[in-house]
Amino acid sequence: MASKKPKLKIIPLGGLHEIGKNMTVIEYNQDIIIIDCGLAFPEDDMLGIDMVIPDTTYLQKNIDRIRGIVLTHGHEDHIGALPYVLKEINVPVFGTLLTIGLLDNKLKEHGMLDTTVRHVVVPGETIKLGQLKVEFIHTNHSIADAVALAITTPLGVLIHTGDFKIDYTPIGGEIADLQRFAQLGKEGVLLLMSDSTNASRKGYTMSEKSVGLVFDRIFEETPENRIMIATFSSNIHRIQQIVDSAVKFNRKVAIIGRSMLNAVKTSIELEYLDVPENTLIDISEIKNYTDRELAIITTGTQGEPMSALSRIASSEHKQVAVKPDDRIIISASSIPGNEKMISKVINELLKKGADVVYDGIADVHVSGHACQEELKLMLALTKPKYFMPVHGEFIHLSSHRELAISMGMAKENIFLMRIGDVLEISKNDAKVNGSVPSGQVLIDGLGVGDVGNIVLRDRRHLSEDGLMVVVVTMEKESGAILAGPDIISRGFVYVRESEDLMDGAKKAVEEALYNCEFKGYSGWSYIKNLIKDSLKDYVWQETKRSPMILPIIMEV
């Protein structure tokens, strides 16, 4: 009897129907490789959560088959979950020089540098991981050293673009290796997995160089006042252009924000950032220079409450205070959901007299992701048999599918997947076949995954309705009430102004306990539920609100 031929499986564990948390599993026979391992930022209803990472239950069960984690670039949504995932799945990590440099900063913080095997690769290099070969192909993105991956399997070649754009005038680097994509397309590509972030946007993404020209113009128009620029710490090309403009107009550059300092330090050490001597100064030295001699680079483009720019805007930063006529440039676009926080920061800066320049006013930002015409070019060059849009919410993935259909691809060969779905490819066909455990793991402080839906539900309940604690002291033997009930309220009503309500609440509980004592019930769980129900009914009747009720019974 002929043995069953092994199938090729592609399993996304993150990055689909969402922005961030990118992670894709490629599996053939006994070999598994993982592409990227990113985090996502918490949504508004995830109270107290610091970050969200992929659920790796499936990988933990198959740890013996994992040959390595391969990284496309060094953004948080592609490497941010690694310190947490590597604690469970300690396998080698492969990435380009800057990507591994940025990862090293994270591993150092977690005390994991010595226990993690890291391999630096260069674009053009091919590595062998079990039966799978991975080739790194140079691309352009809003961070240096970004690569796409060509994965050769016994059934054919898969291409994963990573995040990319096609920039014909990139900063400090070469144009994406389009010849290699074309060559692979000629030889035959089994499956293309392509970045969908900007799939809804028509046309082309502007070149990063265009932002440098705008910076030059702003510096030229601002000869006397201090210039402050907020950007993403990982956007090394953007930082390079700010430094270039500052040098051209004889300004010193100070840097604030921990992630920015780390990224700049790593990029200078690895020679991805060219900063002339005596250009950088410490933030503590800014008092020694006049406004016309200073440019400050900071974090906080998304209005994050603890970021440097937010603290400057709310006058809470120790070293930098906004002066009237400071020129402040926010060189980033808002991540969906952050618009309110960003406009709050802009409003505070404007109130203090600053002149704020942001994406809506001038072209101080360009995206790092391909728009429709570049995505079409990638499809045209690679000519894949099957296509799976990745990286984006459903609207982005479906827009990308429409683009492929408009170029003549058959709809049945395009797979709009969900995280956890298994795409199975055999010699003759491809189909979605089953799913694996997937989802999100929430990080709160040092706790990984110890906060789940029930805890979040309780946090939401507390944040919306407050808490009432009822304390009663009862005799163990007879169940007689010795003291109480005492009612403590937090986040529900202001007790001093609601004495009648609190007295009524106390009476409602007393009455319930009296009935209970009278009938001779003494089961603690019964009494607790009785207190809960009677107080809940009373409070709802009086206020139409439902605080969390916590009965505490003390035995004597």
C-alpha positions in Angstrom: 0.0 0.0 0.0 1.4 3.4 -1.0 2.4 5.6 1.9 0.4 8.8 2.3 2.3 11.7 0.8 3.0 14.5 3.4 1.1 17.7 2.9 2.3 21.2 3.3 0.4 23.2 6.0 0.3 27.0 6.4 -1.2 28.0 9.8 -1.5 31.7 10.6 -1.5 32.2 14.4 -1.8 36.0 14.3 -1.9 39.0 11.9 -5.2 38.2 10.2 -8.5 40.1 10.9 -6.3 42.3 13.1 -3.4 44.7 12.9 -0.3 43.4 14.6 0.5 40.1 16.4 1.9 38.7 13.1 2.9 35.0 13.2 2.7 32.3 10.6 3.6 28.6 10.8 4.8 26.6 7.9 4.7 22.8 8.4 5.9 20.0 6.1 6.1 16.4 7.4 8.2 16.6 10.6 9.5 20.1 10.1 7.9 23.4 11.4 9.3 26.9 10.9 7.7 30.0 12.3 7.6 33.4 10.4 7.7 36.4 12.8 6.5 36.6 16.4 4.8 39.9 17.0 2.7 41.7 19.6 -0.5 43.8 19.3 -1.4 46.8 21.4 -4.5 46.3 23.7 -7.9 47.5 22.6 -9.8 50.0 24.7 -11.9 47.4 26.5 -8.8 45.5 27.6 -8.5 47.4 30.9 -5.0 47.3 32.5 -3.5 45.1 29.7 0.0 46.1 28.5 0.2 44.0 25.3 -1.3 41.1 23.4 0.6 38.1 22.0 -0.4 35.1 20.0 -1.6 31.9 21.6 1.2 29.3 21.0 -0.5 26.2 22.4 -0.2 24.4 19.1 3.6 25.1 18.9 4.2 24.1 22.5 2.6 20.7 21.7 4.9 20.3 18.7 8.0 21.8 20.1 10.2 18.9 19.0 9.4 19.6 15.3 10.2 23.4 15.3 13.4 24.1 13.4 13.5 27.9 14.0 11.9 31.3 14.0 12.6 33.4 10.9 12.1 37.2 11.2 11.2 39.6 8.3 12.1 42.8 10.1 12.4 44.5 13.5 9.1 46.1 14.2 7.2 45.4 17.4 4.3 43.7 15.6 6.8 41.2 14.2 9.4 40.7 17.0 7.6 42.0 20.2 6.3 38.7 21.5 9.6 36.8 21.2 10.8 37.3 24.8 7.5 35.7 26.0 7.3 33.0 23.4 11.0 31.9 23.6 10.4 31.2 27.3 8.0 28.4 26.2 9.6 27.5 22.9 13.4 27.9 23.0 14.4 27.5 19.4 17.0 29.3 17.2 16.0 32.7 15.8 17.2 33.9 12.3 17.1 37.6 11.2 19.1 40.4 9.5 21.7 42.4 11.5 19.4 45.3 12.6 16.5 43.0 13.4 18.7 40.8 15.7 20.2 44.0 17.2 16.8 45.3 18.2 15.8 41.8 19.5 19.0 41.7 21.6 17.8 44.8 23.4 14.6 43.0 24.4 16.3 39.8 25.4 18.7 41.8 27.5 15.8 43.3 29.4 14.3 39.9 30.0 17.7 38.3 31.0 17.5 35.9 28.0 20.6 36.8 25.9 22.6 33.9 27.1 19.8 31.3 26.6 18.7 32.3 23.1 20.5 31.2 20.0 20.5 34.0 17.4 21.8 33.8 13.8 22.4 36.9 11.7 21.7 36.4 8.0 22.2 38.7 5.0 19.8 39.3 2.1 20.5 36.8 -0.7 21.5 34.1 1.8 19.6 30.7 2.0 19.4 28.6 5.2 18.3 25.0 5.5 15.8 24.1 8.3 15.0 20.4 8.1 13.4 19.7 4.6 12.7 23.4 4.2 15.0 26.1 2.7 14.5 29.8 3.5 16.0 32.5 1.2 16.1 36.1 2.4 15.2 38.7 -0.2 15.9 42.4 0.3 12.8 44.7 0.4 12.0 48.2 1.4 9.9 49.2 4.5 9.9 51.9 7.1 12.7 50.1 8.9 16.1 49.2 7.5 17.1 45.5 6.9 13.6 44.3 6.0 13.4 41.1 4.0 10.8 38.9 2.2 11.2 35.1 2.5 11.2 32.5 -0.3 10.6 29.1 1.3 11.5 26.1 -0.8 9.5 23.0 0.1 9.3 19.6 -1.6 6.0 20.7 -3.1 7.1 24.1 -4.4 8.1 27.6 -3.4 6.2 29.8 -1.0 6.9 33.6 -0.8 6.1 35.6 2.3 6.6 39.3 1.5 6.8 40.5 5.2 5.9 44.2 5.4 7.0 46.0 2.2 6.7 48.9 -0.1 8.4 49.5 -3.4 10.6 52.6 -3.0 12.6 53.5 -6.1 14.6 56.2 -4.1 15.1 54.5 -0.7 17.2 56.0 2.2 20.5 54.3 2.9 20.0 51.1 0.9 19.0 49.5 -2.4 15.7 49.1 -4.2 13.9 45.9 -3.3 15.3 42.9 -5.2 12.5 42.9 -7.8 14.6 40.7 -10.2 14.6 37.9 -7.6 10.8 38.0 -7.3 10.5 37.9 -11.1 13.0 35.0 -11.4 11.0 33.0 -8.7 7.8 33.8 -10.6 9.3 32.5 -13.8 10.4 29.3 -12.1 6.9 28.9 -10.4 5.5 30.1 -7.1 3.1 27.8 -5.3 1.8 30.3 -2.8 2.2 34.0 -2.2 1.5 35.5 1.2 1.5 39.3 0.7 1.2 42.3 3.1 -2.4 43.7 2.9 -2.1 46.8 5.3 -2.6 49.3 2.5 -4.6 47.1 0.1 -7.6 49.6 0.3 -5.5 52.5 -0.9 -5.2 53.4 -4.5 -2.0 54.3 -6.3 1.5 54.1 -5.0 3.1 54.8 -1.6 5.3 57.9 -1.7 9.1 57.5 -1.3 10.6 57.9 2.1 12.9 60.5 0.5 9.9 62.9 0.0 9.7 63.3 3.8 13.3 64.5 3.9 12.5 67.3 1.5 9.6 68.4 3.7 11.9 68.4 6.8 14.4 70.5 4.9 11.7 73.0 4.1 10.4 73.2 7.7 14.0 73.6 9.1 14.6 76.4 6.5 11.3 78.2 7.4 12.1 77.9 11.2 15.5 79.7 11.6 14.9 81.0 15.2 12.7 78.6 17.0 13.3 75.2 18.5 12.2 72.2 16.5 10.9 69.0 18.1 10.0 65.9 16.0 8.1 62.9 17.1 8.4 59.7 15.1 8.4 55.9 15.6 11.6 54.8 17.3 12.1 52.0 14.8 11.9 54.2 11.7 15.6 54.6 11.3 15.3 56.1 7.8 13.1 58.9 9.2 15.6 59.5 12.1 18.4 59.7 9.5 16.6 62.3 7.5 15.9 64.4 10.7 19.6 64.2 11.6 20.6 65.2 8.0 18.3 68.3 8.1 19.6 69.2 11.6 23.2 69.0 10.4 22.4 71.0 7.2 20.9 73.8 9.4 23.6 73.7 12.1 21.5 72.3 14.9 22.4 69.8 17.7 20.2 66.8 18.1 18.9 65.6 21.5 16.9 62.4 21.9 14.2 61.5 24.4 12.2 58.4 25.0 13.7 55.0 26.1 12.8 53.1 23.0 14.2 55.9 20.8 17.5 56.0 22.7 17.8 52.2 22.4 17.0 52.2 18.7 19.4 55.0 17.9 22.2 53.5 20.0 21.8 50.1 18.3 21.6 51.6 14.8 24.7 53.8 15.3 26.6 50.8 16.6 25.6 48.6 13.6 26.2 51.5 11.2 22.6 51.8 10.0 22.5 55.4 11.2 25.2 57.9 10.1 25.4 60.7 12.7 28.4 63.1 12.3 30.5 63.6 15.5 29.4 66.2 18.0 25.8 66.2 16.6 24.1 64.3 19.3 23.9 65.9 22.8 22.3 64.5 26.0 18.9 65.9 26.9 20.4 67.4 30.0 22.6 69.7 27.9 19.8 71.4 26.0 19.9 74.4 28.5 23.4 75.2 27.2 22.1 75.9 23.6 19.8 78.5 22.1 16.5 77.5 20.5 17.9 78.0 17.0 20.7 75.5 17.7 18.4 72.7 18.8 16.4 69.8 17.3 14.8 67.3 19.6 13.7 63.8 18.5 11.1 62.1 20.6 8.7 59.2 20.9 4.9 59.6 21.4 3.4 59.8 17.9 0.3 57.8 19.0 -0.4 60.0 22.1 0.6 57.1 24.5 0.1 58.5 28.0 3.6 57.6 29.3 5.5 58.6 26.1 7.9 61.6 26.1 5.7 63.8 23.9 2.5 63.2 26.0 4.5 64.1 29.2 5.9 67.3 27.5 2.3 68.2 26.4 1.0 67.8 30.0 4.0 69.7 31.5 5.1 66.5 33.3 8.5 66.1 31.6 11.5 66.9 33.8 13.8 68.3 31.2 11.7 69.7 28.4 8.9 72.3 28.7 7.0 73.6 25.7 7.8 77.2 24.8 5.5 79.4 22.7 6.5 79.2 19.0 8.2 75.8 19.4 7.8 74.0 16.0 6.6 70.5 16.8 6.3 67.9 14.0 4.4 64.7 14.5 5.9 62.5 11.8 3.5 59.5 11.7 0.0 58.6 10.9 -2.4 57.5 13.6 -2.9 53.8 14.2 -6.7 53.1 14.1 -8.2 53.7 17.6 -5.5 56.2 18.7 -7.0 59.3 17.1 -8.5 60.6 20.3 -5.2 60.4 22.3 -3.3 62.0 19.5 -5.7 65.0 19.1 -5.6 65.4 22.9 -1.8 65.8 22.8 -2.0 68.2 19.8 -4.6 70.3 21.6 -2.4 70.6 24.7 0.6 71.6 22.6 -1.4 74.2 20.7 -2.8 75.6 24.0 0.8 76.2 25.1 1.5 78.2 22.0 3.4 75.6 20.0 3.2 75.5 16.2 2.2 71.8 15.5 2.7 70.2 12.1 1.1 66.8 11.5 0.1 64.5 8.7 -3.0 66.3 7.8 -1.2 69.7 7.4 2.0 68.7 5.6 3.5 65.5 4.1 5.6 64.8 7.2 4.9 61.0 7.0 4.7 58.3 4.4 3.6 54.8 4.9 5.9 51.8 4.9 3.4 49.6 3.2 2.6 49.0 -0.4 -0.5 50.5 -2.0 -2.6 48.9 -4.7 -0.3 49.4 -7.7 2.7 48.0 -5.8 0.7 45.0 -4.6 -0.3 44.4 -8.2 3.3 44.5 -9.2 4.2 41.8 -6.6 1.4 39.6 -7.9 2.5 40.2 -11.5 6.1 39.4 -10.8 5.5 36.2 -8.7 2.5 34.8 -10.6 1.5 32.5 -7.8 -0.7 29.4 -8.2 -2.4 30.1 -4.9 -2.6 33.4 -3.0 -3.2 34.2 0.7 -3.4 37.9 1.8 -1.8 38.4 5.2 -1.4 41.3 7.7 -4.6 43.3 8.1 -8.2 43.4 9.1 -10.9 41.7 7.0 -11.4 44.9 4.9 -7.7 44.9 3.9 -7.6 41.1 3.2 -10.7 41.3 1.0 -9.5 44.4 -0.9 -6.3 42.4 -1.6 -8.4 39.5 -2.9 -10.3 41.8 -5.2 -7.0 43.1 -6.6 -5.8 39.6 -7.4 -9.2 38.7 -9.0 -8.9 41.9 -11.2 -5.6 40.6 -12.4 -7.1 37.3 -13.6 -6.6 35.1 -10.6 -9.3 32.5 -9.9 -11.3 33.2 -6.8 -11.1 29.6 -5.6 -7.3 29.9 -5.6 -7.3 32.8 -3.1 -7.7 32.0 0.6 -9.0 34.5 3.1 -8.0 32.8 6.2 -8.7 33.3 9.9 -6.1 32.8 12.6 -5.9 29.1 13.6 -7.2 27.9 10.1 -5.0 25.3 8.4 -4.3 25.7 4.7 -3.4 22.3 3.4 -1.6 22.1 0.0 -1.0 18.9 -1.8 0.5 18.2 -5.3 -2.9 18.8 -7.0 -5.0 21.1 -4.8 -5.2 23.4 -1.8 -8.0 23.7 0.8 -8.7 24.9 4.3 -8.8 21.8 6.4 -9.6 22.2 10.1 -8.0 24.5 12.7 -5.6 24.5 15.6 -5.9 26.3 19.0 -5.3 30.0 18.5 -6.3 33.4 19.9 -4.6 35.9 22.1 -2.6 35.8 25.4 -2.8 39.0 27.4 0.2 40.4 29.2 -0.4 42.4 32.4 2.8 43.5 34.1 4.8 40.3 34.7 1.7 38.1 34.3 1.5 36.2 31.0 -2.0 34.8 30.2 -3.2 35.0 33.8 -5.7 37.6 32.9 -8.5 36.1 30.8 -12.0 37.0 29.7 -13.6 36.5 33.2 -11.0 38.9 34.8 -11.5 41.4 32.0 -15.3 41.1 32.5 -14.9 41.8 36.2 -12.6 44.8 35.5 -15.2 46.2 33.0 -17.9 45.7 35.6 -16.0 47.5 38.3 -15.0 50.3 36.0 -18.6 50.9 34.8 -20.7 50.2 38.0 -18.4 50.2 41.0 -18.3 47.9 44.0 -20.2 47.4 47.2 -18.7 45.2 50.0 -21.0 43.8 52.7 -19.3 42.6 55.9 -21.3 40.5 58.5 -20.0 38.8 61.6 -21.9 35.6 62.5 -21.6 33.0 65.3 -20.3 29.7 63.9 -22.6 27.4 65.8 -26.0 29.2 65.8 -25.6 31.5 62.8 -26.6 34.4 64.9 -25.6 37.9 63.6 -23.1 39.4 66.1 -22.1 42.5 64.1 -23.0 44.3 60.9 -24.0 44.4 58.2 -21.5 47.1 57.4 -21.5 48.3 53.7 -18.5 49.8 52.0 -19.0 51.4 48.6 -16.2 52.2 46.0 -16.9 53.8 42.6 -20.6 53.4 43.0 -21.9 56.5 44.9 -20.3 59.1 47.1 -21.3 57.8 50.5 -21.5 61.2 52.3 -24.1 62.5 49.9 -26.1 59.2 49.7 -26.8 58.4 53.3 -30.5 57.5 52.7 -29.5 55.1 49.9 -26.8 53.5 52.1 -29.2 53.2 55.1 -31.8 51.6 52.8 -29.2 49.2 51.5 -28.3 48.2 55.1 -31.9 47.7 56.0 -32.5 45.5 52.9 -29.6 43.2 53.9 -30.6 43.2 57.6 -34.1 42.1 56.6 -32.8 39.3 54.4 -30.5 38.1 57.2 -33.3 38.3 59.8 -35.5 36.1 57.6 -32.6 33.7 57.1 -31.8 33.5 60.9 -35.5 33.1 61.6 -35.8 30.2 59.2 -32.7 28.6 60.6 -30.6 28.6 57.4 -26.9 28.7 58.1 -25.1 27.5 54.9 -22.5 30.2 54.1 -23.0 30.1 50.3 -26.8 30.4 50.7 -26.4 33.4 53.0 -23.9 35.1 50.6 -26.2 34.6 47.7 -29.1 36.0 49.7 -27.1 39.1 50.7 -26.1 39.6 47.0 -29.7 39.1 45.6 -31.4 41.3 48.2 -28.9 44.2 47.9 -28.9 43.9 44.1 -32.7 44.2 43.9 -32.7 47.1 46.3 -29.9 49.1 44.5 -31.5 48.4 41.1 -34.9 49.6 42.2 -33.4 52.8 43.7 -30.7 53.7 41.1 -31.1 51.4 38.0 -27.5 50.5 38.4 -25.8 47.1 39.1 -22.5 47.5 41.1 -20.4 44.4 41.8 -21.5 43.1 45.2 -19.0 41.3 47.4 -20.4 39.7 50.7 -17.8 38.9 53.4 -18.9 36.7 56.3 -16.7 36.5 59.4 -17.1 33.5 61.7 -16.6 33.8 65.4 
